[in-house]
């Protein structure tokens, strides 16, 4: 079975192994249920056609990392690099644009088979009643909603938690949205945004999680994210044995479970120790809301309640769940930097989780020397000063 090669890992970053071994790792193993019809669907054709028409659309790279493969003792490690997607430093626009399109078309009573492009949607909005998009966020989702609203010519209002870093608030505001910072965490922001929409006759909720208002939107977000799995499948010439997916509310995790075609691929979810709500829900056999403080350095994953839209898809599909601390995420960010990828905290989390799991429990993930592993790095640098403080100046991704 593969084991960490300390010399190869220290060649990437001399402090990584010490950081990983100094911190707690929680691991939950299970027997997934993924038959081909549920586990091997292509991304919805209307969603991909709409996305291809967005300004600047292009598939993101799947970058091979032979140095990391040597450190882990496996044949291949590939990193799906979402540090730049549609002009933003994260994957979120894939779900936001498709869900926003579907939601606005439905609100205006239009035929979705006739309004199939962002230009057609903007023209329809210009002739329609007043409209404002409202979203809760830990950062990336809200910025994507603000960008999409600006693209189609409507207002946006974004609700953020108390702990959000100022740089991320500024980035949302610079997209033209109004930003409301509440005294609470992400789950409180979700509830506040929903209440805002209930009071606002011209408001439309664009959320990636469910809360009793506009629940169909969270499902459309998942459909938009399925493009990532489809691109991974199209870029690889062999079946990956393992795919690590960061989990916040679970929308991306659900999309990957749907869109990767071979159910023999083992899916592993990664969450912060403070906010491992999907792991806790899977262990309990029912959807749970975590009490107390769920804040983590991995802000995009600091979610205390899984999405009801994602939960039925994620719960049976994942072979393992890993919960890691901030030190592991920071170690992963440093490794990514050495690989030429400027990845944010959530991206660092998947790298750190894999390294920590192979070091602590080498047999648990079922890897062999011939294994291919895919890591989904969902974000780039969203707070430059914070990135520099954690790992040093941002690097430049390899061609």
C-alpha positions as CSV (number, residue, x, y, z in Angstrom):
1,X,0.0,0.0,0.0
2,X,1.2,3.6,-0.6
3,X,2.9,5.4,2.2
4,X,4.2,8.9,2.5
5,X,7.7,9.4,1.2
6,X,9.1,11.9,3.8
7,X,12.0,12.9,1.6
8,X,9.8,13.5,-1.5
9,X,7.3,15.5,0.6
10,X,10.0,17.6,2.3
11,X,11.3,18.4,-1.2
12,X,8.0,20.1,-1.8
13,X,7.8,21.8,1.6
14,X,10.1,21.0,4.5
15,X,7.4,21.7,7.2
16,X,4.4,19.9,5.8
17,X,4.8,16.6,7.4
18,X,5.3,18.1,10.9
19,X,2.2,20.2,10.5
20,X,0.1,17.3,9.4
21,X,1.3,15.1,12.3
22,X,0.6,17.8,14.9
23,X,-3.1,18.0,14.1
24,X,-6.3,15.9,14.5
25,X,-7.8,14.0,11.6
26,X,-11.3,12.4,11.7
27,X,-12.0,9.7,9.2
28,X,-15.4,8.0,8.5
29,X,-15.4,5.0,6.2
30,X,-18.5,3.5,4.6
31,X,-19.8,1.3,1.8
32,X,-21.1,3.6,-0.9
33,X,-24.1,2.7,-3.1
34,X,-23.5,4.0,-6.6
35,X,-25.1,2.1,-9.4
36,X,-24.4,3.2,-13.0
37,X,-27.7,5.1,-13.6
38,X,-27.2,7.3,-10.5
39,X,-23.5,7.6,-10.6
40,X,-22.7,8.1,-14.3
41,X,-24.8,10.8,-15.8
42,X,-23.4,13.4,-18.2
43,X,-23.8,17.1,-17.1
44,X,-27.2,18.3,-18.3
45,X,-26.9,19.4,-22.0
46,X,-28.9,22.7,-21.6
47,X,-26.7,23.7,-18.6
48,X,-23.4,23.1,-20.6
49,X,-24.8,24.8,-23.7
50,X,-25.7,27.9,-21.6
51,X,-22.3,27.9,-19.8
52,X,-20.4,27.7,-23.1
53,X,-22.2,30.9,-24.2
54,X,-21.0,32.9,-21.1
55,X,-18.2,35.5,-21.8
56,X,-14.8,33.9,-21.3
57,X,-16.0,30.3,-20.8
58,X,-13.3,27.6,-21.2
59,X,-12.7,24.3,-19.4
60,X,-10.4,24.7,-16.4
61,X,-7.2,22.6,-16.5
62,X,-6.6,19.2,-14.9
63,X,-3.0,19.6,-13.9
64,X,-0.8,16.6,-13.3
65,X,1.4,16.7,-10.1
66,X,4.1,14.1,-10.4
67,X,6.0,15.4,-7.4
68,X,2.9,14.9,-5.2
69,X,2.3,11.4,-6.7
70,X,5.9,10.5,-5.7
71,X,5.4,11.8,-2.2
72,X,2.2,9.7,-1.9
73,X,3.5,6.6,-3.6
74,X,0.8,6.5,-6.2
75,X,1.0,6.4,-10.0
76,X,-0.8,9.7,-10.8
77,X,-2.2,12.8,-9.0
78,X,-4.2,15.3,-11.0
79,X,-5.5,18.5,-9.7
80,X,-8.7,20.1,-11.1
81,X,-7.6,23.7,-10.9
82,X,-10.6,26.0,-10.4
83,X,-8.6,29.1,-9.4
84,X,-9.8,30.9,-12.5
85,X,-13.3,30.2,-13.8
86,X,-15.2,32.7,-15.9
87,X,-13.1,35.6,-14.6
88,X,-13.5,34.8,-11.0
89,X,-11.2,32.9,-8.6
90,X,-13.5,29.9,-7.9
91,X,-15.9,27.5,-9.6
92,X,-19.1,29.0,-8.3
93,X,-20.2,30.8,-11.4
94,X,-20.9,27.5,-13.1
95,X,-23.8,26.9,-10.6
96,X,-24.8,30.5,-10.1
97,X,-25.2,31.3,-13.8
98,X,-27.2,28.3,-14.6
99,X,-29.4,28.5,-11.5
100,X,-29.8,32.3,-11.9
101,X,-30.8,31.8,-15.5
102,X,-33.4,29.2,-14.7
103,X,-34.7,31.2,-11.7
104,X,-35.1,34.5,-13.6
105,X,-36.7,32.7,-16.5
106,X,-39.2,31.1,-14.2
107,X,-39.9,34.4,-12.3
108,X,-40.6,36.2,-15.6
109,X,-42.8,33.4,-16.9
110,X,-40.6,32.8,-19.9
111,X,-40.1,29.7,-22.0
112,X,-36.6,28.2,-21.0
113,X,-36.4,26.6,-24.5
114,X,-36.5,30.0,-26.1
115,X,-34.4,32.0,-23.7
116,X,-31.2,30.0,-23.9
117,X,-28.4,32.6,-23.7
118,X,-27.2,35.2,-21.2
119,X,-27.8,37.9,-23.9
120,X,-31.4,36.8,-24.4
121,X,-31.9,36.7,-20.6
122,X,-30.5,40.3,-20.3
123,X,-32.9,41.5,-23.0
124,X,-35.9,39.9,-21.3
125,X,-34.9,41.4,-17.9
126,X,-34.7,44.8,-19.5
127,X,-38.3,44.6,-20.6
128,X,-39.5,43.0,-17.3
129,X,-40.5,44.2,-13.8
130,X,-37.9,45.3,-11.2
131,X,-35.7,42.4,-9.9
132,X,-33.0,42.0,-7.3
133,X,-31.0,38.8,-6.7
134,X,-30.3,38.0,-3.1
135,X,-27.7,35.5,-1.8
136,X,-26.1,34.3,1.4
137,X,-22.4,33.6,1.2
138,X,-19.1,32.9,2.8
139,X,-17.5,34.6,-0.2
140,X,-17.3,32.9,-3.5
141,X,-21.0,32.2,-4.1
142,X,-22.0,35.8,-3.3
143,X,-19.3,37.3,-5.6
144,X,-20.6,35.0,-8.4
145,X,-24.2,36.1,-7.8
146,X,-23.1,39.8,-7.9
147,X,-21.2,39.2,-11.1
148,X,-24.1,37.4,-12.7
149,X,-26.6,40.1,-11.6
150,X,-24.4,42.8,-13.2
151,X,-24.1,40.7,-16.4
152,X,-27.9,40.6,-16.9
153,X,-28.5,44.1,-15.7
154,X,-30.2,43.6,-12.3
155,X,-29.4,44.6,-8.7
156,X,-27.9,42.2,-6.2
157,X,-27.9,42.1,-2.4
158,X,-25.5,39.7,-0.6
159,X,-25.7,38.7,3.1
160,X,-22.4,37.7,4.7
161,X,-21.5,36.3,8.2
162,X,-19.7,38.3,10.9
163,X,-16.4,36.5,10.4
164,X,-15.9,37.2,6.7
165,X,-12.6,38.8,5.8
166,X,-12.8,42.4,4.6
167,X,-11.1,41.6,1.2
168,X,-13.9,39.2,0.3
169,X,-16.6,41.7,1.2
170,X,-14.8,44.3,-0.9
171,X,-14.6,42.0,-3.9
172,X,-18.4,41.4,-3.7
173,X,-19.1,45.1,-3.4
174,X,-16.8,45.9,-6.4
175,X,-19.1,43.7,-8.5
176,X,-21.9,46.2,-7.8
177,X,-23.8,44.4,-5.1
178,X,-25.0,45.8,-1.8
179,X,-23.5,43.8,1.1
180,X,-25.1,43.2,4.5
181,X,-22.9,41.8,7.2
182,X,-24.9,40.2,10.0
183,X,-24.0,39.3,13.6
184,X,-23.9,35.5,13.0
185,X,-22.3,32.6,11.1
186,X,-23.0,31.3,7.6
187,X,-26.2,29.4,8.6
188,X,-27.5,32.6,10.1
189,X,-26.8,34.4,6.8
190,X,-28.8,31.7,5.0
191,X,-31.8,32.3,7.2
192,X,-31.4,36.1,7.0
193,X,-31.3,36.1,3.2
194,X,-34.4,33.9,3.0
195,X,-36.3,36.3,5.3
196,X,-35.1,39.2,3.2
197,X,-36.7,37.6,0.1
198,X,-39.9,36.9,2.0
199,X,-40.3,40.6,2.7
200,X,-39.1,41.9,-0.7
201,X,-41.6,41.6,-3.6
202,X,-38.9,42.1,-6.2
203,X,-36.3,39.8,-4.6
204,X,-35.2,36.5,-5.9
205,X,-33.1,34.1,-3.8
206,X,-30.1,32.6,-5.5
207,X,-28.8,30.2,-2.9
208,X,-26.7,27.0,-3.1
209,X,-28.5,25.5,-0.2
210,X,-32.1,24.9,0.7
211,X,-34.1,26.6,3.3
212,X,-37.8,26.4,2.3
213,X,-37.6,29.3,-0.2
214,X,-36.8,28.8,-3.9
215,X,-35.7,25.2,-3.2
216,X,-35.5,24.5,-6.9
217,X,-32.6,26.9,-7.2
218,X,-30.2,24.7,-5.1
219,X,-30.9,21.8,-7.5
220,X,-30.1,24.0,-10.5
221,X,-26.9,25.0,-8.8
222,X,-26.0,21.3,-8.6
223,X,-26.7,20.8,-12.3
224,X,-24.4,23.7,-13.1
225,X,-21.6,22.2,-11.1
226,X,-21.8,18.9,-12.9
227,X,-19.7,20.4,-15.7
228,X,-16.7,20.0,-13.4
229,X,-17.1,16.2,-13.3
230,X,-17.8,16.1,-17.0
231,X,-14.6,18.0,-17.7
232,X,-12.6,15.7,-15.4
233,X,-13.9,12.6,-17.3
234,X,-13.2,14.1,-20.7
235,X,-9.6,15.0,-19.6
236,X,-8.6,11.7,-18.2
237,X,-7.7,8.6,-20.2
238,X,-8.2,6.2,-17.3
239,X,-10.6,5.8,-14.4
240,X,-9.5,7.5,-11.2
241,X,-9.5,5.3,-8.1
242,X,-10.1,8.2,-5.8
243,X,-11.6,11.7,-6.1
244,X,-11.4,14.1,-3.2
245,X,-14.1,16.8,-3.0
246,X,-14.4,19.7,-0.6
247,X,-17.8,19.8,1.1
248,X,-19.6,22.9,2.4
249,X,-23.3,22.5,2.0
250,X,-22.7,19.6,-0.4
251,X,-23.7,21.0,-3.8
252,X,-20.4,20.3,-5.5
253,X,-20.2,16.9,-3.8
254,X,-23.6,16.0,-5.2
255,X,-22.6,17.2,-8.7
256,X,-19.5,15.0,-8.7
257,X,-21.5,12.0,-7.5
258,X,-23.8,12.5,-10.5
259,X,-21.3,13.4,-13.2
260,X,-18.4,11.1,-12.9
261,X,-19.3,8.1,-15.0
262,X,-17.7,5.1,-13.3
263,X,-19.3,4.1,-9.9
264,X,-16.1,2.2,-9.0
265,X,-14.4,5.5,-8.5
266,X,-14.3,6.1,-4.7
267,X,-15.5,9.6,-3.7
268,X,-14.1,11.2,-0.5
269,X,-15.5,14.3,1.1
270,X,-13.3,16.8,2.9
271,X,-14.7,19.2,5.6
272,X,-13.3,21.3,8.4
273,X,-13.2,19.8,11.9
274,X,-15.3,22.7,13.1
275,X,-18.0,22.3,10.4
276,X,-18.1,18.6,9.5
277,X,-21.9,18.6,9.1
278,X,-22.1,16.1,6.3
279,X,-19.8,13.7,8.1
280,X,-22.0,14.0,11.3
281,X,-25.1,13.6,9.2
282,X,-23.8,10.4,7.5
283,X,-22.8,9.0,10.8
284,X,-26.2,9.7,12.3
285,X,-28.1,8.5,9.2
286,X,-30.1,11.7,9.0
287,X,-29.5,15.3,8.2
288,X,-28.2,17.3,11.2
289,X,-27.5,20.9,12.0
290,X,-24.3,21.4,14.0
291,X,-24.7,23.6,17.1
292,X,-22.2,26.3,18.1
293,X,-19.3,27.9,16.3
294,X,-18.6,26.4,12.8
295,X,-16.0,29.0,11.7
296,X,-12.8,27.7,10.1
297,X,-10.0,29.1,8.0
298,X,-11.7,27.2,5.1
299,X,-14.5,29.7,5.0
300,X,-16.2,28.3,2.0
301,X,-16.6,25.0,3.9
302,X,-17.7,26.5,7.2
303,X,-21.3,25.3,6.9
304,X,-23.2,23.8,9.8
305,X,-26.1,22.3,7.8
306,X,-26.0,20.2,4.6
307,X,-28.3,21.2,1.8
308,X,-31.5,19.2,1.6
309,X,-31.1,19.2,-2.2
310,X,-27.6,17.7,-2.0
311,X,-28.0,15.4,1.0
312,X,-30.0,12.5,-0.8
313,X,-27.3,12.4,-3.5
314,X,-24.2,12.7,-1.3
315,X,-25.3,10.4,1.6
316,X,-25.1,7.1,-0.3
317,X,-22.4,8.0,-2.7
318,X,-19.3,8.7,-0.7
319,X,-16.8,6.0,0.4
320,X,-15.2,8.2,3.1
321,X,-15.4,11.5,4.8
322,X,-12.3,13.4,6.2
323,X,-12.4,16.2,8.7
324,X,-9.3,18.3,9.0
325,X,-8.0,21.3,10.8
326,X,-6.6,24.6,9.6
327,X,-3.0,23.4,9.8
328,X,-3.6,20.7,7.3
329,X,-5.3,23.2,4.9
330,X,-2.3,25.6,5.3
331,X,0.1,22.7,4.6
332,X,-1.9,21.9,1.5
333,X,-1.8,25.5,0.3
334,X,2.0,25.5,0.7
335,X,2.3,22.3,-1.4
336,X,0.1,23.7,-4.1
337,X,2.3,26.8,-4.2
338,X,5.3,24.6,-4.7
339,X,3.4,22.9,-7.5
340,X,2.8,26.3,-9.2
341,X,-0.8,26.6,-8.2
342,X,-2.0,29.6,-6.1
343,X,-4.8,27.8,-4.2
344,X,-7.0,29.2,-1.5
345,X,-7.9,27.6,1.8
346,X,-10.5,25.1,0.5
347,X,-8.1,24.0,-2.2
348,X,-5.4,23.5,0.3
349,X,-7.8,21.5,2.4
350,X,-8.2,18.7,-0.1
351,X,-4.4,18.4,-0.6
352,X,-3.8,18.4,3.2
353,X,-6.5,15.9,3.8
354,X,-5.1,13.4,1.3
355,X,-1.6,13.7,2.7
356,X,-2.8,13.4,6.3
357,X,-5.0,10.4,5.5
358,X,-2.2,8.5,3.7
359,X,0.2,9.3,6.5
360,X,-2.1,8.3,9.4
361,X,-4.2,5.5,7.8
362,X,-2.5,4.4,4.6
363,X,-4.8,1.4,4.0
364,X,-8.0,3.3,4.7
365,X,-8.6,4.9,1.2
366,X,-7.7,1.7,-0.7
367,X,-4.9,3.2,-2.8
368,X,-2.3,1.2,-4.6
369,X,1.0,2.0,-6.3
370,X,-1.0,2.1,-9.5
371,X,-3.7,4.4,-8.4
372,X,-4.8,7.6,-10.1
373,X,-6.1,10.3,-7.7
374,X,-8.0,13.5,-8.6
375,X,-8.1,16.5,-6.2
376,X,-10.7,19.2,-6.9
377,X,-9.1,22.5,-6.0
378,X,-12.2,24.8,-5.9
379,X,-10.7,28.2,-5.4
380,X,-7.7,30.4,-6.0
381,X,-6.6,33.3,-3.9
382,X,-9.6,35.3,-2.6
383,X,-7.7,37.3,0.0
384,X,-4.2,38.2,-1.1
385,X,-3.0,39.6,2.2
386,X,-4.4,36.5,4.1
387,X,-2.7,34.2,1.5
388,X,0.6,35.9,1.9
389,X,0.4,35.6,5.7
390,X,-0.4,31.9,5.5
391,X,2.0,30.6,2.9
392,X,4.0,33.5,1.3
393,X,3.5,35.4,-1.9
394,X,1.1,33.8,-4.4
395,X,2.6,31.7,-7.2
396,X,1.6,31.4,-10.8
397,X,-0.1,28.3,-12.1
398,X,1.9,26.2,-14.6
399,X,0.8,26.2,-18.2
